[in-house]
Amino acid sequence: MSTLDVVQRLRAATDGHARPRASMCHRHVEEAPLVLVMYRMSGESAAPLGVMYGTRVARPRLLVAPEPRSRQIRFQEIFNPLAAELNRYIAVRASDREILRNRSICRQAPQIIVPNSATADFVGPLVGRSLRYLKTDGDYAVPDDTVVAGAHLTWLGLQAELPGSSVLLAATELLRRHWVSGISDLESEDLHVQLAWIDPPARSTGAKAAAAVEERRFSGDLAAGGPTPDPSWDRDVLAPLVADFNAKRTRSEDHPIVVRHGAAICTAVREALEPTWNSTWRAIELLRRLPQAPSVARRWEDDRREFTNHAERVEAGDARFRTRDSVKQAAYMVSRRESAQSTLEASEALDDPLVMAAAIGEAQAFAGTVVAVNRPTVELSLAGPCPVPAGTELYWAEQRGKCSVVITETTDTEPFTVTLETKKGKTKYYPLVGRRAVYSPFKEGSFPPPKMPANVPWTHLGPETPIPSAEVPD
């Protein structure tokens, strides 16, 4: 958390109004994303009770397994139909291609938006892994669609771990990236409370609206956002209905009987999921009001390329994933994610003045008025002493980090000035005298993707570290 974030959070806690953390939207938001809101049975990590999903706020679809502890009911009522729908949604995007830089890639990648981080963890790693290794023949066979959907969900979960990716997004994380409220990050995982802070009703503050929402949550009037339901709802509403359902079906798992006797459970689950469904779409609309940051398109193109590779592997029947990374694979993934995180931080700061202001507040960068330009040196007048030590290499923000300078001289008394010497990059470009200029450690450029190390890196060596053979990253 930056110094500016701390100040903004204190202001929000003082006057009850959330503050913007960014002036632009730094994640891609599709016109029609696939929104998923889910409940699972308490104590049963891979037993989904109900799923509300769809690409239009006014047209949600609901799948409910009245007794998710029954494998037959769980698969026939939720996993199998949801897998078929997910595969259709993805197949449309996999088949629509365009030529970009002499490479055929998908015009769109799939995008799933869920209400909170817990649901994202449930949808990607847990459900994906539980489905992708199932048998399609013999005892306990499942349709091919279900296994393929497991591969899709696994890829979505893995791709979402890459900083800046937009294929699997949690609404709470999106809102937290773009606004600061008077609650902690843990409290902001309650989507209803976070939305109340950011977008309160007319003539109310975010603090008052959030307090009203919390009161409704504690009283049981507003259900939890999932994937685990409220204990009180689970005990007082769900448990009696499930007991009644099990008594009436007399151990039958036939679909018509499950539908007939599970109607009351479906109604209860729908009423519990609808508030979170509407809140997730409300969060999406808030993000759409922000202008999209320029670098978002490039990161979404990376998602599209990765999705194209995944779709081709699925089509070839080669969508396999490691159950455990080798030491070289782990080193490769760490390197890739570190590189993506650095690129993301630089792009957000160069795109967004508010993000750059946070960097200035952290003494990573500075802004001043240009008072003299004597090539190759530039002199700036600052409001205070230069926070960055002499000899530090920085980049001119207006050139997106392509103009490298080194601090050669600073003054610690008024008038505060800093002298910069242009070293490399776009050396023919200089700021105009009298204009404001920003210099920061952020630079934007194309970097080669990390390669699989030839040998086990020293950071991953141990007393019993195996020496793996050469391999290609999955």
Beta strands, then each sheet from edge to edge (+ up, - down):
strand 1: 19-20
strand 2: 34-40
strand 3: 48-54
strand 4: 61-64
strand 5: 97-100
strand 6: 103-106
strand 7: 112-114
strand 8: 168-170
strand 9: 179-180
strand 10: 366-374
strand 11: 377-381
strand 12: 393-396
strand 13: 403-410
strand 14: 417-425
strand 15: 436-440
sheet 1: 1+ 9-
sheet 2: 4+ 3- 2+ 7+ 8+
sheet 3: 5+ 6-
sheet 4: 10+ 11- 14+ 13- 12+ 15- 10+
end
